[in-house]
Amino acid sequence: MTKITNTILPATMVGSYPRPHWYRQQLLGRDLRVAFKEAAYEEAYHDATQVAIHDQEEAGLDIVTDGQMYFDDYVGGIGAFCWYMYERIPGFGQAKEPHPAELGATVRTKEIELFADWGGVVNSGPVGRGPIRLADLYKIAARYATKPVKVSVGAGPVNLAWHVYFQHYKDARDLSLALAPIFNAEMKELVEAGAKYLQIEDLGAWLPMFTNNEEDYKWVADVIAKCIDGVKAKIAWHFCFGNAWGNALTALFPKGYETVLPYFSHLPIDQFVLDFANREMAGIECLKALPKDKEVQVGVIDVRTNMIESPEQVATRIRKVLQVVPPERVYVSTDCGMKALHRIVAKLKLRALAQGAAIVRKELA
């Protein structure tokens, strides 16, 4: 297993961080290199990224992210998670359409309303490389970080195919397979830029629960394998229960990780990134079945509430993880990205995360 830090139970976070209140600039679909021709935008982006990294390091995290300050303030609270990719990959329309899930819905459930807010997109032509610029973004973050940087790569191919009207590709499988080489190229460029820890973000692991077709697990696994093929870095895969405006979409996922993980445990993934804090660690026993060559990055901070955990509460959650997975295979993290939270809440939650991990480390020593 590739080690990013010698610290046992390294504390990190999933990806996104709240934008500072003064950071009002939006990319609005522009190529980062085009946007940076505007001096005010480049300066603000660098400053906001530096702030996000500083907050994480000051809180005590062992591994940081860039906070994804390139995410605009779009729909769903975290809507730029997908729209950043749609806007920069040829083959997708730029307009927010009604979400496919809301068409014909007779009951406007919470989940349908959240999908409606998120919106849909038209796939009108073949996809190809576009100005995603993940390597550029990593270089900026690496300039300001004194701790190792983990790079979030996503939304991934299957995730992007969830919200699509298919006019060119016939279905989610065809589109996802076409997108995989794009992500593979981005990840290889990241490695060339010096990145050593890549976390692919793709909720596609849950897709077969929507289609009720067990065969879909095979092509989803194939897509992820194609994304990471030949990528010489530590590879993590994050798929949570959704995080639209701070809502876990558990009504859409009646079954948990115990159902999906067996279909993906054979993949050359170093680490699965899974959320458990929002369910007070329910279902953690399923991690016993993971192969011994797999690590877990376990969410012990609930990002879907403004309540700030105490360090002891975090330590209790970590102890539950260690009952099923040995500490040398465990990273501790947030359940999901923190963009939808207030910055002060995010800072205090990360401090509790680091302090809770320190409590358990002392016990292990």
Helices and strands as residue ranges (DSSP letters): H 32-35, H 39-59, H 80-86, G 100-102, H 110-118, E 121-123, H 134-144, E 151-154, H 157-161, E 164-166, H 172-192, E 197-201, G 203-206, H 207-211, H 216-228, E 234-238, G 250-252, H 257-260, G 261-263, E 271-275, G 277-279, G 284-289, E 295-301, H 311-322, G 327-329, E 330-334, H 343-364
